[in-house]
Amino acid sequence: MSRARQPPLVTGISPNEGISWTKVTIRGENLGTGPTDLIGLTICGHNCLLTAEWMSASKIVCRVGQAKNDKGDIIVTTKSGGKGTSTVSFKLLKPEKIGILDQSAVWVDEMNYYDMRTDRNKGIPPLSLRPANPLGIEIDKGRFPQKDLEALFPGMSADFTSENFSAAWYLIENHSTTSFDQLKTAVVNLKKQANKKNEGSLAYVKGGLSTFFEAQDALSAIHQKLEADGTEKVEGSMTQKLENVLNRASNTADTLFQEVLGRKDKADSTRNALNVLQRFKFLFNLPLNIERNIQKGDYDVVINDYEKAKSLFGKTEVQVFKKYYAEVETRIEALRELLLDKLLETPSTLHDQKRYIRYLSDLHAPGDPAWQCIGAQHQWILQLMHNCKESYVKEQKGNSLLHSPMLDLDSDVRPSPIGHLSQTASLKRGSSFQSGRDDAWRYKAPQQVMFVEKLTKLVVSQLPNFWKLWISYVNGSLFSETAEKSGQMERSKKNARQRQNDFKKMIQEVMHSLVKLIRGALLPFTLKEGESRQYGGWEMKSELSGQWLTHVIQTVRLSSESLTALEIPNDMLQIIQDLILDLRVRCIIVTLQHTAEDIKRLAEKEDWVVDNEGLTSLPSQFEQCIIHSLQSLKTVLDCKPGEASVFQQQKTQEDVCQLSIGIMQVFIDCLEQLSTKPDGDIDTAHLSVDVSSPDLFGSIHEDSSLSSEQRLLIALSNCRYLERHTFLNIAEHFEKHGFQGVEKITQASMESLKELDQRLFEMYIEFKADPIVGSLEPGIYAGYFDWKDCLVPAGVRNYLKEALVNIIAVHAEVFTISKDLVPRVMSRVVEAVSEELSRLMQCVSSFSKNGALQARLEICALRDTVAIYLTPESNSSFKQALEALPQLSSGTDKKLLEELLNKFKSSMHLQLTCFQASSSAMMKT
């Protein structure tokens, strides 16, 4: 739409005073963009539009009409700028009568004058002319104001040719300072003029005296001859002769003047015909002028001429005029049809539609052209929408369109954000967006997305003009913006009130079509069974990603805002809000589903690189994936004005909650898969340790492949971190983004994680504790050892030392992965060993003195070595094992036991220090 222009401003007029019909030049600013833009021109309150000639935006030429006011402003009205103002004024002078002998600056036609009321030339007979100075003395006009004279002599006139002539007014106006002697001379002149009129008839008689005398002599001679003869014969003869003479004279005269009289009659007939043609040439030339102006597009001129002809000849009884006026009506009927065709032609601008409606209204076209135009626009918008859908569906099925794969937007519309989104978004949804694909694929939006953007752009560009056309129809401004045609405006308002419900149905049909077409492209499962063929037809190979759905939601939101700005009632736009809500819900569901797929593929990215806390990058990647997914949904979750919360429906809350729990479960399953995968399934998985760790002990060589036990430890470390940090952080993000049922999500995820942690821990303990426990019994009875018959103890036997070395190896392995896991693992290993040792002691039927001392030495050595990892269960096992032995009866045995324990601790100092160092470190942490 074009920018509104400034109102017209008149800054000068030349000349600035004059009588009616004076040609003036008006100058100013913003006086219109063309002849058709000029719709009003008044001078001193009189409409001068018919005589106006638009020259430029700063110049207009016209003639001043007859006005009641003697001074007033010059007001110019245009379509583009409205009603203007004026800084100058025009003074209208009274016209003066100009006599035949008076000097004048312009040519005065003595024989004709122009009647502006009827547009006719009227002839003035010469005898009606009067001298300008009937008194024959010098005229000395006084300075009496014209208004005062009109008030002094109401209904009278100083014009001596007028029926209401006032001599007193004439003398005051023309001879107020004339002397009495001069007035006497004027009286003498008037008497002479009166005598001249009387002498005119006498002079006419004097001019034909000779003829009268000849006739008199002839009659006298005839009379004398009749008296001399005295007979009736002579009288009859003379009378007959006289009649013959007169007849011959008459015949001769007819013969002589017949040709002349015939030419005179023909000339008079031709002159009368020419006068008629000249007088009524407007009507006779009107059909041809109408054709020419229609070809030039000057419909305003045609309408003005038609109105003029209708007022003059609409009710005429003259056959010639009837014939030509009927021809005019034929041309006007053709013009009505032409204008109606142009009005219903699409596409068309709102300005042209209003113009054609006004033309048809001025031509009194039958029916309601404005409503016909509204109906045609409605059908055209619907057709455009369905054509748009068909073109994109056809392209999707393989028939390429002529335009670029990107949206074919006009130059005056903002650039589409699709290109930017395609370049910056991380489109990792399925095989279509793998790096091996052509890079050009990134810059091409899906057909459904391009269709929605094109469709909404089409509606937003067309519906405003459609709505404004209706508003103009309601308030009557279609017919006049200056309230000059109040009758048509009232009829328009009445029709609009009657058709308000029909127009509401039109808007609702457009809105329903828009929504259903979008649903057919993006949410086909929401359409009814019978609507799929009309609004669907898309090949849904794969559903759009959450990022494209987010872009579509933004597009529909912008369209809704644009339509709301038109002040369309909210109940008509509610269907769009329902569509936006469904799109938001679907976007969340799809995004969470794709997030679960991304998380499932995190197992492929596990590099098994452990930091100094025993963690890999997997928990961090999982958390970042969730956060990125939630951030991508921020605009979808946020409620714009007029939108409802996406979680207002209970079903949506339950679906989102289940999907969120499913995402957490997918990651937990991923951890279990990684921790239990056979060695051969890992391609290049190597364990490396943080060299900055101060407690580096028993580090695994960086080239060594990870064992299943090491993967279990890493998985346990990750589970521990997930339980204490990651899951809690994710719950906070869920709450921050307004998710419902976060406690349920967290609780279900924690329970599943703890179950996995316990399974993995039991598997690791089974891997590590069972070999140690299984080696105790063979080691105890190696070499046919017998508790009943053994030598005096010399120290702790090798089987226990081997068991301790194996326990230290477990400690080293766990410590290398995660220091925080050491107490938990070591406590369970010690429990298993102490339980097995207690069982073995209880199975011995009897001990000799030396056997009892040997058993007590080994149990105490083991207990004191792993004292920091003792639990109530392991303490109970050690206690039961000692209770199964005979008590030491002598101090010598106790002293020997203490010496042997000290000897053991001294010889195993290095190994025992590792437990002490780790314990101190554990205690600090």
N, C-alpha and C positions, 0 to 999 in steps of 0.2 A: 504494500500500500504506500502511496506517495505521501510525502510530508505535507502537512497543512500549511498553506500560504498565509501571509499577513493580510489583514483587511485592506481594501482599497483606501487611498488617501488622495483627495483632490487638492492640489496646491495652486492652481491657476486656471483662469478662464478668459478667453479673448474673443470678442469684446466682453466687458463685464456689465454692460447694460444694453438694452435694445427692446424693440417691440416684438410682438408675437411673430413666429416664423423666421426669426433672425438666426442665421447660421453662426454657430460658436465652436471654438476649439477648446477642449478640456484637456488639461495636462495634470499629471500627478504620478503616483507610485502604485504598483500592484493593481493596475486597472484591468487585469484579466490575462489569461494565457492565450486567448483566441476569441473569435466572434462567438463561438458557442458557449464560452465560459461567461460571457456578459449576459446576465439575466435581469438586470434592473438599472434604470437611469432616470432620476427625477431631478427637475430644475424648478425651484420655487413651488414644489409640491406637485408638479405636473409630470406625468409619465412620458418621457421622450424616447423610450426604447425603440419604437418603430422607425424613427428617423436616425437612430444612432448608427455610426459607421466606425467599427473598431479598427484603429490603425496600428497600435502597438500597446505594450504594457504600460506606456506612459502617455498615450495620446488617444483621444476619442473625439470624433466630429459628429455634431448633431444639429437639429433645429429646435429652437425654443417653442414650445406649444403655448396655448392659451392657459393662463393660470389665474387663480383668484388672488393670490398674494403678489404684491408688487415687488417683494424682495425675499429671497430665500437661499438656502444652501443647495449645493450640487451633490447629490448622493448617488454613488455607484455601488451596485451589488453584483458580486460574482459568485460562481459555484465554488471556486477554490478558496476564496477569502471571506465570503459572506458579505454582510452589509458594511459599507465603508463610512468615512467621515469626510468633512470638508473644512479647509481653513480659509476659504474665500466664499463670496456670495455673488448672486446675479440680481441686477435691478431690472424689473420689467416695466417698460415705458408704455404710456397710452399712445396708440397710433393716431397720427394727425392726418386729416383729409387734405389731399394735395390736388389743387385745381389744375385745369388744362394749361394755364399760363404761368403757374408757379414754378420757380426754380427748384430742382430736386437733384440730389446726388445719385439717384438711381432712376432707371427707366420705368415710367408708369404707363401701363397699358390702358389707353383710354376706352377701348372697346370691350375688354373682358376683365373680369376679376376672378380669383380662385376661391372657391368655397371649400374650406378645409373640413367642414362637417360631412359633406357628401362626396368629396373628392370629384367635383364637377366644375366645369367652366360655364359661367353664366354670362350671356351677352347683355350689354347695356345699350339700349337704343340711343342714338345721338340726341334726340329731343329731350332725353332725361338729364343731359349734362347741364350743369348750372355754373355760372361764373363764380370764381373763388371770392370776388369782392363785389357783392351786389350793390353796396352803397356808392362805389366809385370814388372813394376817398382813401387816403393813406391809412393803413391798419397799424395800430399801435397796441400790441398785446400787453395787457396788464400783468401784474405779478400776483394776482389773486390765486391762492391754492385751489387746485382742481377739486379737492375733497370738500372745501368750504362751499364752492359753487354747487356741487352735487347735493350737499345738505340744504342749501338755500332754495334750490329749485328741484325738489324730489320728483322723479319721473319725467323730467323735461330734458331738452337737449339744445345745444347751441348750434347744431347743424340745421341750416335753413332748409335743407331738403327732407328733414325728418318730419314725421307726422306730429311729433311732440315738440315742435320748434318753439323756443322761448326767446322773444326779441330782447327782453331785458338781459337775459344771460349772454346773448350774443354781443350786445352793446358793452356790457361790463367786461367781457373777455377781450374784445377787439378794439373798443373805442372808449376806454375808461378815462383817457386823458385828452380826448378830442374836444376842441372848442365848440361853442354853440353855433358860430357862423359856419363851421365846417359841417355840422350836423344839418344846418339848413340846406347847404349845398348837396348833401346826401339825399335830402328829401326831394330836391329838384331832379336829381339823377334817377331816383326811383320812379318819379312821375314820367320822365322821358322813356324809361324802359317799359312802363305800362303802355304809353302811347305807341311805342314801336310795335308792341304785340297787336294792338288794334289796327295799326296801319298795315300790318302784315297781310291781313285778309283783303284790305282795300287795294294794296299793291298787286295782289294776285289777280284782282278783277281788272285793274288798269292794264296789266300786261296783255289781256285778251280783248281790248276794246275794238280793235280793227275787225276782229272776227265777228264780234257782236254787231258792228255797224253793217258789215256785208250781209249778214243774215237778215238784218232789219230791212235793208234796201231790197233784197230779193223778195221778202214777204210783202213789202209795200207795192212792188211792181205787180206781183201776182194779184194783189187785192184790187189795184186800179184796173187791170185788164179784165178782171171778172165783172167789175162794175160797168166797164165799157160794153162788153158783149151782152151782159144782162141775161143770158140764157143759161139754162141748166146744162146745156150741151157743152158749152165752153167750160163751165165749172167742172163738169165731170171729166172733160178731156184734159183740162189742166191738172186736175187732181190725179188722173191716171198717169199723165206724163211725169208729174212730181214723184209719184210712187216708183215709176220705172227708173227715174234718175237715181233715187235713193237706193233702190235695189242694186242697180249697176255699181253705184259707188260702194255699197256694202260688199258686193262680190269682189269688186276690184281690190278693196282694202284687205279682204280675207285672203285673196290670192297673193297679194304683195307681202303680207305679214305672217302668213301661215308657217313658212319655214323658220322665220325668226322666233315666232311664238313657240314652235316646237322645240327649237334648241333651248329657248329659255326654260320651258318646262323640264326638259331633260337635265339642264344644268341645275335647276332647283332641286330635282330629285336626287341627282348625284351629290349636291351640296348637303342635302338633308341626310343622305346615307353616310357621307363622310363625317358629318357632325355626330351622327349616332355612333359610328365606329370610334371617333375620337373621344366621345363622351363616355363610352362603355368599353374602351379598349382593354381595361383591366380584366373584365370578365372574358372577353374574346381571346385574350392571350394567356389566360390563366391555365388551361390544360397543358399547353406547351411549356409554360414556366414551371409547372409542377413536375413534369417529366425531367426537365433539366436540373432542377434543384434536388430531386431525388437521386439522380445520377451523381451529383456533386456531394450528396450527403447533407445538404442544408435543410434538414427536416424542420428546424424552427421557422425558416422562411415559408415553407410550405404550409405549416400549421397556421401561421399568422395570416397568410393570404386566404386560406380556406375559411378562417373565422370571419374575415372581412367580407368575402363573397357570400357567406351564409347569412350574415346580417343584412346585406343589401339585396340579395336576389333569392334568398331561401323561400320566400313566399310570393314570388312574382307570378303574374298571370300572363306575361308576354311570352308568346310561344318561342321566339328566338332565344330569349333569356333562359327559358326552361330547358331548351335543347342544350345550350352550352353549360348550364349549371348541372344538368344530368351527366354530362361528360366529366365535369369536375368531380362529381360524386363517384364516378367509376374509377378515376385516378386515385381518389382518396381511399376507396375500398381496397384497391391493389396495394396502396401504401400501408394500410392497416395489416394486410396479410404479410407484407414484407417485414414490417417491424415486429410482428408476432413471431415470425420465423427467426429473426435475429435475436429476439428475446429468449426464445427457447433453445437457441443454439448453444452448445457447450464445446469447449470451455468459454467462459465469459467473465469479465471483471464485474465487481459490484457497481462500479461507476457506470458502465455501459448498461447494466440491467436496470438501474434506476432511471437512466436517461430514456431507454426504450419504453419503460412503464409510463413515464410522464408523457411521452409522445402519444402513446396509445390512449391514455386518459384524456389528453387534449383533443384527440380525434374521436372521442366518444365511442371507442371500440366496444363491441358487445362482450358480455361475460366479465371476468375478473382476471386481467392479464397478470397482475401481481401474484395471485395465488397459483395461476398456471406456471409461472416462473419458479415459484417455490417448489411446486411438485416436480417440475423437470429437474431442478437442481438436486432434489432428494434422490430421484432415480439415478441420476448421473453419478452421484457420490457412491451409491451402492454398487453400481456397475463398475466403477473404478476399483473399488475394494476387491470385488470378486475377480476382475481381470488381473489385478496384482497377484492374487493367490494362484490363479491358473498359470501365469507366466513363470513363477518361481517353482511351482510343482513340475511344470514341463521341463524346466532347466535341470531340476534335480534328477529327473528321469532320463536325462541324456541329451536333450535338445538344448544346445547352448543359446543364450541370448546374445543380442548384438552388442550390448554394453559390457563394460568391465565386470569382473567378478565382484569387485567391491561395489558399494552402493553408488548409484548414479545420482548423486545429490546435486542440487542447483548451486550455482556459485555464491548466492547470497545467503546460503544456509550454513550454519556452523559445521566444521569438519566432523565427520563421524569418528567417535572414539574407538571404533572397532580396530582400526589399524594399530593404534597405540596399545590397546589391550592385547592384541595378538603378539606384539613385539615384546611386551614386558611380562606378560603372564607366563607362569611355568605350567605349560599344558602337558601334563604327564598322565593322561588318562587313556590307558590302553595302547595298543600298538600303533594307532594313527599318529601319535605324537612322539614316536621314538626318534632318536637323533639320526637314524639311517634314512628317514624320509627326506624328501626334497624340502629345502628351506622355504620355497615359495608357499608351501602348505600353511606355514605359520601366518602368512599375511592374508589368508583367505578365510573369511568367516563362514560358518555353516549357513546353508540356504535358509533355514528357519529364522536365524538371527537377522539376516539381511531382509527377509520378508517382513518381519515384525517392525524393523526400523523404517522400511519403506512404507508399510501400511500406516503406521502411526504418523509419519511425516505427511502422508497424503491426507489423512483425516484432519490433522492440525492445520494444514494449509487451506483446506476447503471448507471445513465446518464454520470457522469464524465469519466468512462472508455469507454463508447460509444463515447463520444466526443473526447477523446484522441486517440482512435483507428482511428477516421476519420482524425484527425490532422496528425497522423503518415502516414496515407494513402496519404494525400495531399502532405506532404514534402518528401515522399519516404523513411523515416526512418524505415518503416516496413521491408524493404529488406536489408538495410545496414546502420549501424550507423557510419561507417568510410568511406563512399563514395567509397567503393570498387566495387560496382555494379551499376555504373552510368547508364547503359542501362536500368536496371529494374526500377531504381528510376525515370528516365525520362518517361518511360511508365506509371508508377504509377501516376505521376503528370499529365500527359495528360488525363488519365482515370478519375482522380479526377476532373479536370476542366470540363469534359463532364458530370459528374454526380453530380455536385455541387447543381443544382436545385433539383435533386431527394433526396439528403441528407437533404436539407433544408425542403422539404416536410415531411421527416421522423421526424425531430425535431419538426416541427409544429404539426404533428399528436400526438406525445407524449405530447406536451404542451396542446393541445386541449383536449386530453383524461384526463389528470390530472385535468384541470380546470372543465371539465364537470362532472367528477366523484365527485369532491368536491361540485359543484353546486347541483348535484343530491341528495347529503346527507344533505346539509345545505340550499340551495336556489332552491328547486325544481321548484318553480314558474317561474324561469328565463330560464328554458329549453324549447326548442320547443316541440311541441306535439309528434313528432316522436322520440325524444331523451329520453323521460322519461323511456321507457322500458329498453333501453340499459344502461343508466347511473343512473337511479333511482331505484325504488323498495323498498325504505325504508318506514317503518310504522311511519308516523309523528303523534304520539299521542299528543305530545306537543312540541312547538318550544323550541330550546335551549335558556338558559338564556344569558344575556349580558356578564356575566363572562366567560362562556364557549366559546362564540363567540370571546371574546377578546383573549382567549388562542389559539383558532384556527387561528386568524389573526396573532398572534405572530409566530405560527408554519409556516404558509405560508410565512411570511416575511423572516424568517430564511432560508427557502428553496429557496426563490428568491435570497437572498444574496449569497447562495452557488452556485447557477447556474450562477449568474452574475460573480462570481470569475473565472469561467471557460472561460470567455471572449466570451460567446455566444452572438451573436448580439442582441441588445436591441429590434429590431423589432420582434424577435422570442419570447421574454419574455414579450412583451407588454400585451398579453392576461392574464398573471398572475397578472400584475398590475391592469388590469380591474377587475379581480376577487377580489383582495384585496380591491379595492375601493367599490365594491358592498357589500362585507362583512362588511366593516367599516360602510357604510350607514345602513345596516341591523342591525348591533350591536347597533348603536345609537337609531334607531327606537325601537328595542326590549327593550333596557335599559330604555328608557323613558316610554314605556308602562308598564313595570314592576314597575317603580318608581311610576307611577300613582296608580297602585294596592297597593303598600306599603303604600302610603299616604292615600288611602281610608281606610286602616286598622288602621290608627293612632287613629281613633275615639275610638277604643277598648282600647287604652292605656291611654286615658285621665283620670287622677286621681283627677282632680279638686283641686289640692294643689296649693294655691295662694301664691306668694312671696310678698314682701313688695311693689312691683310696680303693684300689681294686675294682674300678669300674671301667667298662668300655664306653664307647660313644653311643651305644644303642639306647639307653634310657634318655639321653639328651635328645637324640634324633626323634624318639617317640614323642617327647614333650613338645619339641619344636613343631613337629608335624601337626599335633593337636592344636597348638596355639595358632599356627598359620591358617589352619582350617577355620578356627573360630574368628580370626581377624578377617578372613575373606567373607565371613557372614555378617560382619558388623553392620554394613549398610542394609542388609536384608533384615536383621533383627531389630534395627532402630525403626521406630514408628514415625512416619511423616504425619503432618496435620491431616486429620480425617481418617487415618488408618487405625485398625485394631491390632492388638497384640497378637503375634503369631502363635502364642501359646494359650490363646483363649479357649480353644477346643480341647476337651479332655483326651480325645483320640490322638491329637497331635502331640500332647505331652507324653502319652504312653509310647507312641512310636519313636519319638526322639530319645526318650529314656532308654528304650530297648536297644536302639542303634548305638547309643553312647556306651551302654554296657557291652554290647557286641564288639565295639572298637577296643575296649580294654581287654576283653577276652581274647581277641585276635592277637594282641601283643603278648599276652600271657602264653598263648599257644605257640607263638613265635619263639619265645624264650625256651619253652620246653623242647621244641623241635631242635633248636640250636644245641641245647645241652645234651640231648640224647642221640644226636646224629653220629653215626659210625665215623671212624677216622677216615675211611676212604672217600666219604662224601664231602670232605673239606678240601678245597683246592689249594689255596695258599694261605692257610691260617697259621700264623706264628704268634707266639706270645712274646711280648717284650715288656720290660719293667722300667719304671721311672728311675733313672740313675740318680735323681736328686733325693731319693728316699734315704734317710739316714740309717734305716734298719734293714739295709739290703743284706739278705742272708740266703744262702742256698739258691741264688738266682739261676734260673734256667737259661741255658745258652740260647741266644736269639735264633739259632738255626734249628733248634729242636722243635719238632712238631708237637702240637698240643695233644695231650692225652685226654681221654674221656673224663678222668677225674679232675683235670685242670679246667675243662669246660664246665663241669658241674660246679666247681668252686666259683668260677667267674659268673655263672648264672645265679648262684646263691648270693654273691655280692651285689649283683644287679637287682635281684629281688629285694634285698635288704634296703637298697637305696630307693627303689620304687615305692616301697611301703612307707618309708619315713619322709620322703621328699616329693617324688614325682607325682604320685597319685594325689597328694594333698594340694600341690600346685595346680594340677589340672582341675581339681574340684573348685578351687578359687576362680579359675578362669571360666568354668561353667557358670558359676554364680554371677560373675561379673557380666557375662553376656545374657543373663536372664533366663538360663535354663531352669526347668522345673524338675523336681525329684533328684537333686544333686546328692542328697544323703543316700538315697537308694542306689544311685550309680556307684558312689564311693564304697558303700557297704558291700555290694555284690562284687565289686572289683577286688576289694581287700580280701574277702573270703576266698575268692578264686586264687588270688596271688599267694595267700598263706598255704592253701592246699598244695600248690605247685612247689612252694619253698620246702614244705615238709617232705614231699615226695623226693625232691632232688637231694635234700639233706640225708634222708634215709638211704638213698642210693649211694651217696658218697661214703657214708659210714659203713655201709655194707661192703663197698670196695676196699676200704682201708682197715676197718676193725676186724673183719673176719679173718684175714691172713694172720694178723697178730694173735688173735684169740686161738686160732687153730694151731699155731706153733707152740703154744704153752705146754700142752699135755705131752707131745712127743719130746719136747726139750727137757721136761722134768724127769721123765723116765728113760732118758737116753743112757746107754751103757748099763742097762739092767739095774738102774738105780732103784733102791728099796728103802722106804722110810723106816722100816723096822730094823734094817741092818745096814748102817752106813757109818762112815768114819766121822771123826770130829770135824766140824765145819772149818774150812780154811778160807772161805770167802764166798761171795755171791757167784752162783754158777753162770755159765755162758748163755743158757737159754733166756735168762732174765735180762742179761746185757743185750742180747739180740733183740728182745722185745722192746727194750728202751730205745735202742737205735732205730727200730722201725717207727716207734712213736715219735722220735725226734725227726725222722724223715717226713712224717705226716705234718708235724709242726712246721717244718721248713717250707713244705709245699704250700700250706695254707698261709703262712706268714708272707710268702713271696707274692701271693695273689692279693690277700686282704688281711691286714692285721686285725680288723674287727671281727673276723670269723674265727680267729684262733681259739678264744675261750670256749665258744660253742662246740667246735669240732673236737677239741682236745678233751673237753669234759665228757662227751659221749664216748670217745675212744677209751678213756680211763674207766668209765663205767663198765664198758664191755669187758675190758681186761680184768678189772677187779671182780666182776661177777663170775667170770670164768675161773679165776684163781680161787675164789671162795668155793665154787662148786667142786673144784678138784680137791681142795683141802677137806671138804666135808665128805668126800667119797673115800678118803683113806680110813681104813678100819682101825689102825693103831699106829702110834709113833714110838720109836725108841727115843731115848734122851737126846742123842745126837741128831736124830731125824727131826725131832721137835725143834731143836735149836736151829737147824738148817732152814726149816720151813719158816720159822719166825724171822730169821735174818732176811730172807728173800722177800717176805711180805712187807716187812718194815722198810727195806731198801726201796721197794717199788712205791710204797705209800709216801715216804718222805720225798722221793724224787718228783712226783707229780702232785705234791701237796696243794699247789696253787689252783689246780683244776679239779679238786675234789668237790663232789656234790653230795647231798644227803644220801643219794642212792649208792654212790661209790664208797662213801664212809661206812655205810651199813654193810656193804659187801666185805670191805676190809675187816670190819669188826667181827662179822660172822666167821671169816677165815681164821682170825686169831683165836676166837673162842673155840674153834674146832681143834686147836692145839693144846697139849698139856702145858700147864703153867711152869715157869722156871722156878725151881726150888732153891737154888743156891746162888749166892752172890757172885761166885766164880763164873757161872753161866751168863749172868747179866753183864758182868764186866767183859767177858769174851764177846758177847753180842754187840756191845757198844764199840769195842775195838774193831771188830769186823765191819761195822757200819761206817765208822770213820775211815777205815781203809778203803772201803768201796767209794765213798764220796770223794776221797782224795784221788783215787785212780781214775774216776769218771768226772773229774772236776770240769774239764772242758765241755763235756756234754751237758752236765748239770747247770753250767753257767748259762747256756742258751735258754734253759727254762727260766732261770732267775732274771736274765736280761729282758726276756719277753714279758715276764710277769710285771717287772717294774714299768716297762713301757705301757703294758696294758692298764696298769693301775693309774698311770698319768693320764691316759686317754679316757 
